[in-house]
Amino acid sequence: MADVIIDIGGEIFEAVYESKDAPKTVARFCDFIPYSNRIIHVRWSGEACWIPMGDYDLGLSFENATSHPAPGHVIVYPGGVSETEILIAYGPTAFASKAGPLAGNHVLTITGGLDRLAVIGRSVLWDGAKPITFRPA
């Protein structure tokens, strides 16, 4: 059963929280949604899209952090070396910034439609930013 609905440009994805491995990040994410913004394609990380959040302080540290999220993994980078961000991997990803490799907290996993997620990701690459909304299921 889904915990979160993610709408990217009208495409709907269901996701589940990674509560066991990232309880603090999940708790903060629950407080944070519903959340809407625009998603853009990554510059250094491979096949992923991200929501840059500048110096926004989520009040998080690292837990369950990964540099290589699998397709469908949603990670939160709490800031530090680079700006705060949310990243959604749709293919092979090595999370990085111009400062070098990064690791983010794996907070959500998209449970289906990874083929559609890849199509959306490539569309963001070639066609530009898309609206994104996270809301409770």
N, C-alpha and C positions, 0 to 999 in steps of 0.2 A: 504494500500500500504506500502511495506517495506521501511525502511530507511537504514537498514544495512543487509548485508549478512554475516552470520557466517558459516565458513567451519571448521568442526571438523573432521579430519581424512577422508575427502572426503564426509562426510554427510553435506548437506546444510540446513541451517535454516534461515528463514527470521525473522527480528526483527524490532520493532518500538521504537523510542526514547520516553522517558518520559519527554518531553520538558516542560510541564506545571509544574510538581512537582520538576524537577531537571535541571533548565535551565543552570546553570553554569557548571554542570557536563556534560550535553549534548554538550554544546559549546566546552568544552575541549576535549571531546571524538571525536567530528567532526574534530578537528584539529589534533588529534592523529592517526586517521585511514587514509589509510590502515595500519594495524598492524598485524604482525605475530609473533608467539612464540610457545611454547609447553604448553599444559594444563595437569595438574596432579590432582590426587584425593586429596580432603581435608583430614586433619588428625583429626580434632576435631569437625567439623561442621555438619556431617551427610551425606546426599546424595547430594553432590555438587562437582564440580571440580574448580580448581583455577589456575591462572597464577601469581606466585610470582614475584614481581618486585623490591624486595630489598628496597633500600632507594631512589628510583626514586621519585622525587618530581613532582607531577602533578599540583601543585599550586592550589589545591582545599581544601575547608573546607567541613563540613558536611551539606547536604541538602537532604531532603526526605530519610533520613537514616533509615535502617531497620536491625534488627537482625534475622528476620525470613522471608527471601525471599521465594516466592512461586516457584514451578517448572516453569522454563522458564524465571525467573527473572535473569537479569545480574546486579550485583552490583559492585561498585568501592569503595574500601577502600583507602582513601587518605593518609594513613600512620599515625603514631603517636605511639600508644601503641604497634602495630605490624607493619610489613612491608607493603608497598603499594602493592595492589593486585586487580585483577579482579576475581570475583567469579560468576559461573553459577550454579544455583540450578537445580537439576533434580528430586528431591524428597524432603521429609521433611528435613529442614535445620535450625539449630540454629547456626548462624555465631559466631565463636569463635576462639581463639588462645590459646597457652599455658599460656598466661597472663590472659585469661578469656574471657567473652562475648565481642563481637565487633558489630559495626553497620556500614553498607556501604550504599553508595548512589545508589538508584535504578535508573539506567540510561537507560536500554533497557528491553524490554519484547519480548521474542520469541513468535511468533504468531501461530505456528502450529508445528506438529511433536513431541509433547512432549513424545509420546511413543518411538520414535526413539532416542530422547535426553536421556531418561532413559537407553536405551540399550547402547548408547555411554558412558554414565557415568559409568555404571557397567563394561564396557570393559576397561575404564581407570583404574578403581579400580583393576581389575584382570590381565590385560595385560600390563599396564603401560602407560606412557605419549603418547599423540597424538599431531600432529601439529594442530594449530588453526590459523585462519585468520579472521579478521574483515575487511570488505571493504564496501564502500558506495554502496547502491543498485542502 
